Amino acid sequence: MNNYPKIAIIYLSFHSDPYIEDMVSAMKKITYPKDKLELVIVDNPHPKYGSSVKFLEQNVMTFSGKEICHTTILPQRENSGFSGGNNVGVKWAIDNNFDYVYFHNNDGFLSANALEPIVEEMEKDKKIGQAQSLLMLYPETDLINSTGNSFHYLGFGFCADYRHKLSEKKLEKVTDIAYASGAGTLMRVDLLEKLGLWGEDFFMYHEDLEYSFRMRVAGYRVVLVSNSVFFHKYQFSRSIEKFYFMDRNRHAVMLMYFRIPTLIILAPMGIVLELAMLLFATKNGWLNQKIKVYSYWSKVSNWKKWLKKRKKIQKMRKVKDRDLLKWASSEIKFQESSMDSWVLKYIGNPLMKIYFAVVKVIIFW
């Protein structure tokens, strides 16, 4: 690659980040030209402990422009979540004429030569709107975190090939995927200007699913570039906060993207799943979070907010529901065995698989 595009690497910091040392160490080894990179750290202040700017100045800025690429810290007054924080970095990249942004999860780090292959593929094919690195677990570096994320037809997202051995997988150099994980993904700045920033109303979870859908309905490809590697200290959390946002936001994505006839056809299985989730939430002590989701969707103001987004998306779409659903999974696969159940495995998933087979025949729009 003769002409290296400018990349802003966006990193969200959150109170004396315990992962900073690994990130800085990895940035020192990056082979991409440092004068074409900018590490953009967005400080999302902790609600209890406040800003981490002093910590960042001591642990990152001392290396800026020397052992690592030039670094910019963007302190925020309040925590605007994953999507809002990333948008701060994107706006900076737009204002400073960068070509790409790489969304870099704070709990991971890039391999030394991760950027060259992913940029090369996007430069070769302008229809690639978003490219995800191969996410590998750390320190279990022989195990996969994500080869691109999977989307269940009722709105759930989960990592594809989670904890599979890389040696047992045959990955193409470039593969179209259902959606790209926000943990390690490269996006074009001009498309972020054209299609809009990340959905801040999501706050966290499923905003990456939504943006990959946005890319696809606008006619762009979403791919995995397997020789670009990002190591991820991934931990599947049972946080009740995570349960709320994941459950609330999956409904938002469905509402934004699928046509009314599609939502009606999916509704019967959706109701069955809701009943199952009520039992699941009750069993795991999350019933109050499930009720919180229902409370959110009971408010007319929230419906108006998401229906406004829906109107905008429906105007830009160039693909059918049928084309979106061809990327969907017919089964829900939990990321940890401790979260699995025999009911889901032997009743829920087989039932959802049969239902989806029928749905795919019916939906022609």
C-alpha positions as CSV (number, residue, x, y, z in Angstrom):
1,M,0.0,0.0,0.0
2,N,1.7,3.2,-1.2
3,N,-0.7,5.8,0.1
4,Y,-1.7,5.2,3.7
5,P,-5.1,6.7,4.6
6,K,-5.4,8.6,7.9
7,I,-7.0,6.6,10.7
8,A,-8.4,7.9,14.0
9,I,-8.4,5.0,16.6
10,I,-11.2,5.8,19.0
11,Y,-10.8,4.5,22.5
12,L,-13.3,5.0,25.3
13,S,-11.7,5.5,28.8
14,F,-13.7,4.9,31.9
15,H,-12.0,5.7,35.3
16,S,-8.4,4.7,35.7
17,D,-8.7,2.1,33.0
18,P,-7.1,-1.2,34.0
19,Y,-6.5,-2.1,30.3
20,I,-4.5,1.0,29.4
21,E,-1.1,-0.6,29.8
22,D,-1.9,-3.4,27.4
23,M,-3.3,-0.9,24.8
24,V,-0.2,1.3,25.1
25,S,2.1,-1.6,24.8
26,A,0.4,-2.8,21.7
27,M,0.3,0.7,20.1
28,K,4.1,0.8,20.5
29,K,4.3,-2.2,18.1
30,I,1.9,-1.0,15.5
31,T,3.5,-1.2,12.0
32,Y,1.1,1.2,10.3
33,P,2.8,4.6,9.8
34,K,2.4,6.5,13.0
35,D,2.1,9.9,11.2
36,K,-1.1,8.5,9.6
37,L,-2.6,7.6,13.0
38,E,-4.2,9.4,15.9
39,L,-5.2,7.8,19.1
40,V,-8.4,9.6,20.2
41,I,-9.2,8.8,23.8
42,V,-12.7,9.9,24.9
43,D,-12.9,10.1,28.6
44,N,-16.4,9.0,29.8
45,P,-16.3,10.1,33.4
46,H,-17.3,7.5,36.1
47,P,-20.5,8.5,37.9
48,K,-18.8,7.9,41.2
49,Y,-15.1,8.5,40.7
50,G,-15.2,11.2,38.0
51,S,-12.7,12.0,35.3
52,S,-9.7,9.8,34.4
53,V,-7.8,12.6,32.5
54,K,-5.0,12.8,35.1
55,F,-4.5,9.0,34.9
56,L,-4.4,9.2,31.1
57,E,-1.9,12.1,31.1
58,Q,0.4,10.0,33.3
59,N,0.0,6.6,31.6
60,V,-0.6,7.6,27.9
61,M,0.4,11.1,27.1
62,T,4.0,10.6,28.1
63,F,4.3,8.3,25.1
64,S,2.3,10.5,22.6
65,G,4.1,11.3,19.4
66,K,7.2,9.3,20.6
67,E,6.8,5.6,21.2
68,I,3.1,5.7,20.1
69,C,1.2,7.8,17.6
70,H,0.1,11.3,18.5
71,T,-2.7,11.1,21.1
72,T,-5.7,13.4,21.8
73,I,-7.8,13.3,24.9
74,L,-11.4,14.5,24.7
75,P,-12.7,14.9,28.3
76,Q,-16.5,14.7,28.7
77,R,-18.7,16.2,31.4
78,E,-20.9,13.1,31.6
79,N,-20.9,9.5,30.5
80,S,-22.8,9.3,27.2
81,G,-22.4,5.6,26.8
82,F,-20.7,3.5,24.2
83,S,-22.5,5.1,21.2
84,G,-22.3,8.6,22.5
85,G,-18.7,8.4,23.5
86,N,-17.7,6.9,20.1
87,N,-19.6,9.8,18.4
88,V,-17.4,12.3,20.1
89,G,-14.4,10.6,18.5
90,V,-16.1,10.4,15.1
91,K,-16.9,14.1,15.2
92,W,-13.2,14.8,16.0
93,A,-12.2,12.6,13.0
94,I,-14.6,14.4,10.7
95,D,-13.3,17.9,11.8
96,N,-9.7,16.8,11.3
97,N,-10.1,15.3,7.9
98,F,-9.4,11.6,8.7
99,D,-10.3,8.9,6.2
100,Y,-11.2,6.1,8.6
101,V,-12.1,5.5,12.2
102,Y,-11.2,2.3,14.1
103,F,-13.5,1.6,17.0
104,H,-11.2,0.1,19.7
105,N,-12.8,-1.5,22.7
106,N,-11.0,-0.5,25.9
107,D,-10.7,-4.1,27.1
108,G,-8.5,-5.2,24.2
109,F,-5.6,-4.4,21.9
110,L,-4.5,-4.5,18.3
111,S,-2.0,-7.0,16.9
112,A,1.0,-5.2,15.4
113,N,0.0,-5.6,11.8
114,A,-3.8,-5.4,12.2
115,L,-4.4,-2.2,10.4
116,E,-2.7,-2.7,7.0
117,P,-4.9,-5.6,5.8
118,I,-8.2,-4.2,6.9
119,V,-7.5,-0.8,5.3
120,E,-6.2,-2.5,2.1
121,E,-9.5,-4.4,1.7
122,M,-11.6,-1.3,2.2
123,E,-9.5,0.6,-0.2
124,K,-9.9,-2.1,-2.9
125,D,-13.7,-2.4,-2.5
126,K,-15.5,0.9,-2.0
127,K,-18.8,-1.0,-1.4
128,I,-17.4,-2.3,1.9
129,G,-18.8,0.1,4.4
130,Q,-17.6,-1.6,7.5
131,A,-14.9,-4.2,8.2
132,Q,-14.4,-6.1,11.5
133,S,-11.1,-7.5,12.7
134,L,-11.0,-11.1,13.7
135,L,-11.6,-10.9,17.5
136,M,-9.5,-13.4,19.5
137,L,-9.8,-14.0,23.2
138,Y,-7.0,-13.0,25.5
139,P,-5.1,-14.6,27.1
140,E,-6.6,-17.7,25.5
141,T,-5.2,-16.6,22.1
142,D,-6.1,-19.9,20.4
143,L,-9.8,-19.3,20.9
144,I,-12.1,-17.1,18.9
145,N,-14.1,-14.3,20.4
146,S,-16.0,-13.3,17.2
147,T,-15.7,-14.0,13.5
148,G,-18.4,-11.4,13.0
149,N,-21.6,-11.3,15.1
150,S,-24.8,-13.3,14.5
151,F,-28.3,-11.8,14.5
152,H,-31.3,-13.8,15.6
153,Y,-34.5,-13.0,13.7
154,L,-36.2,-11.8,16.9
155,G,-33.5,-9.2,17.5
156,F,-30.8,-10.8,19.6
157,G,-27.1,-10.4,18.7
158,F,-24.3,-12.7,19.7
159,C,-20.7,-13.6,18.8
160,A,-20.2,-16.1,16.0
161,D,-17.9,-19.0,16.6
162,Y,-17.4,-18.0,20.2
163,R,-14.7,-20.1,22.0
164,H,-14.1,-22.2,18.9
165,K,-10.4,-23.0,18.2
166,L,-9.0,-20.9,15.4
167,S,-7.0,-23.9,14.2
168,E,-10.3,-25.8,13.5
169,K,-11.8,-23.0,11.4
170,K,-11.1,-22.3,7.8
171,L,-11.6,-18.5,7.4
172,E,-11.6,-16.7,4.1
173,K,-9.5,-13.5,3.9
174,V,-12.7,-11.5,3.5
175,T,-16.2,-12.7,4.4
176,D,-19.5,-11.0,4.5
177,I,-21.1,-11.2,8.0
178,A,-24.4,-10.5,9.6
179,Y,-23.0,-7.6,11.5
180,A,-19.7,-6.2,12.8
181,S,-18.9,-6.1,16.5
182,G,-18.2,-2.6,17.8
183,A,-15.3,-4.0,19.8
184,G,-12.9,-3.8,16.8
185,T,-14.2,-2.4,13.5
186,L,-13.1,0.0,10.8
187,M,-15.5,2.5,9.2
188,R,-15.3,5.2,6.6
189,V,-15.6,8.7,7.8
190,D,-17.4,9.9,4.7
191,L,-20.1,7.2,5.2
192,L,-20.5,8.2,8.9
193,E,-21.1,11.7,7.6
194,K,-23.5,10.5,5.0
195,L,-25.5,7.9,7.0
196,G,-25.3,9.6,10.4
197,L,-23.5,8.9,13.7
198,W,-24.1,5.9,16.0
199,G,-27.5,5.8,17.7
200,E,-27.0,7.5,21.0
201,D,-30.5,6.4,22.3
202,F,-29.2,2.9,22.4
203,F,-26.6,4.0,25.0
204,M,-25.0,0.6,24.9
205,Y,-25.6,-2.8,23.3
206,H,-27.0,-3.5,19.8
207,E,-25.9,-0.1,18.5
208,D,-23.3,-2.0,16.4
209,L,-26.1,-4.3,15.1
210,E,-28.1,-1.3,14.2
211,Y,-25.3,0.4,12.3
212,S,-24.4,-2.7,10.3
213,F,-28.1,-2.9,9.4
214,R,-27.9,0.8,8.3
215,M,-24.9,0.0,6.1
216,R,-26.7,-2.9,4.5
217,V,-30.0,-1.2,3.8
218,A,-28.0,1.6,2.2
219,G,-26.4,-0.9,-0.1
220,Y,-23.0,-1.4,1.5
221,R,-21.1,-4.6,2.5
222,V,-20.3,-5.5,6.1
223,V,-17.3,-7.9,6.3
224,L,-14.8,-9.7,8.4
225,V,-11.1,-9.3,7.5
226,S,-9.5,-12.4,9.1
227,N,-5.9,-11.4,8.9
228,S,-6.5,-8.3,10.9
229,V,-6.5,-9.4,14.5
230,F,-7.8,-7.7,17.7
231,F,-7.2,-9.4,21.0
232,H,-10.1,-9.1,23.4
233,K,-10.2,-9.6,27.2
234,Y,-13.9,-10.5,26.8
235,Q,-16.0,-11.5,29.8
236,F,-19.6,-12.4,29.3
237,S,-21.3,-10.5,32.1
238,R,-24.7,-11.3,33.7
239,S,-25.1,-7.7,34.7
240,I,-28.8,-6.8,35.1
241,E,-28.0,-3.5,33.4
242,K,-26.8,-5.4,30.4
243,F,-30.0,-7.4,30.4
244,Y,-32.1,-4.3,30.3
245,F,-30.3,-2.6,27.4
246,M,-29.9,-5.7,25.3
247,D,-33.6,-6.6,25.7
248,R,-34.9,-3.0,25.2
249,N,-32.6,-2.3,22.2
250,R,-33.4,-5.5,20.3
251,H,-37.0,-4.3,20.1
252,A,-35.8,-0.9,18.8
253,V,-33.7,-2.5,16.0
254,M,-36.7,-4.6,14.9
255,L,-39.0,-1.6,14.9
256,M,-36.6,0.6,12.9
257,Y,-35.8,-1.9,10.1
258,F,-38.5,-4.4,9.4
259,R,-41.7,-3.7,7.5
260,I,-45.0,-4.0,9.4
261,P,-46.1,-7.2,7.6
262,T,-42.8,-8.8,8.7
263,L,-43.3,-7.7,12.3
264,I,-46.8,-9.2,12.3
265,I,-45.5,-12.5,10.9
266,L,-42.8,-12.7,13.5
267,A,-45.1,-11.6,16.4
268,P,-46.4,-15.1,17.4
269,M,-42.9,-16.5,18.0
270,G,-42.0,-13.2,19.5
271,I,-44.8,-13.6,22.1
272,V,-43.7,-17.2,22.9
273,L,-40.1,-15.9,23.4
274,E,-41.4,-13.1,25.7
275,L,-43.1,-15.6,27.9
276,A,-39.9,-17.7,28.1
277,M,-37.9,-14.6,28.9
278,L,-40.2,-13.7,31.7
279,L,-39.6,-17.1,33.3
280,F,-35.8,-16.7,32.6
281,A,-35.7,-13.3,34.1
282,T,-37.7,-14.4,37.2
283,K,-35.4,-17.4,37.7
284,N,-32.2,-15.2,37.5
285,G,-33.5,-12.3,39.6
286,W,-33.9,-9.9,36.7
287,L,-37.7,-9.6,36.7
288,N,-37.5,-6.0,37.7
289,Q,-35.3,-5.3,34.7
290,K,-37.8,-7.0,32.4
291,I,-40.6,-4.9,33.9
292,K,-38.4,-1.9,33.3
293,V,-38.3,-2.8,29.6
294,Y,-42.0,-3.0,29.5
295,S,-42.3,0.3,31.3
296,Y,-40.0,1.9,28.7
297,W,-42.1,0.7,25.8
298,S,-45.4,1.7,27.5
299,K,-44.5,5.4,27.0
300,V,-45.8,7.1,23.9
301,S,-42.8,9.5,23.8
302,N,-40.4,6.5,23.4
303,W,-42.5,5.1,20.6
304,K,-42.5,8.5,18.8
305,K,-38.7,8.7,19.2
306,W,-38.1,5.3,17.6
307,L,-40.8,5.7,14.9
308,K,-39.1,8.9,13.8
309,K,-35.8,6.9,13.4
310,R,-37.8,4.2,11.5
311,K,-39.1,6.7,9.1
312,K,-35.6,7.9,8.2
313,I,-34.3,4.4,7.8
314,Q,-37.2,3.3,5.6
315,K,-36.5,6.2,3.2
316,M,-32.8,5.2,2.7
317,R,-33.3,1.4,2.3
318,K,-32.3,-0.3,-0.9
319,V,-32.8,-3.9,0.2
320,K,-35.9,-6.0,1.1
321,D,-36.7,-7.5,4.4
322,R,-36.0,-10.9,2.8
323,D,-32.5,-9.8,2.1
324,L,-32.0,-8.7,5.7
325,L,-33.3,-11.9,7.1
326,K,-31.0,-14.1,5.0
327,W,-28.3,-13.0,7.4
328,A,-30.4,-14.0,10.5
329,S,-29.8,-17.0,12.7
330,S,-32.7,-19.3,13.5
331,E,-31.3,-20.2,17.0
332,I,-30.2,-18.3,20.0
333,K,-26.8,-19.4,21.2
334,F,-25.7,-18.1,24.6
335,Q,-22.1,-17.2,24.9
336,E,-21.5,-19.2,28.1
337,S,-22.7,-22.7,29.0
338,S,-23.8,-21.4,32.4
339,M,-26.5,-19.3,30.6
340,D,-27.8,-22.2,28.5
341,S,-30.8,-24.4,29.4
342,W,-32.3,-27.6,28.3
343,V,-35.5,-25.9,27.5
344,L,-33.8,-23.6,25.0
345,K,-31.7,-26.4,23.6
346,Y,-34.4,-29.0,23.1
347,I,-37.6,-27.0,22.8
348,G,-37.0,-23.4,22.2
349,N,-34.3,-23.5,19.5
350,P,-35.9,-26.4,17.5
351,L,-39.3,-24.6,17.6
352,M,-37.7,-21.2,16.5
353,K,-35.8,-23.0,13.7
354,I,-39.0,-24.6,12.3
355,Y,-40.9,-21.3,12.5
356,F,-38.1,-19.4,10.7
357,A,-38.1,-21.9,7.9
358,V,-41.8,-21.2,7.3
359,V,-41.3,-17.4,7.7
360,K,-38.5,-17.4,5.0
361,V,-40.9,-19.0,2.5
362,I,-43.7,-16.5,3.2
363,I,-41.7,-13.2,3.2
364,F,-41.0,-12.2,-0.3
365,W,-40.9,-8.4,0.3
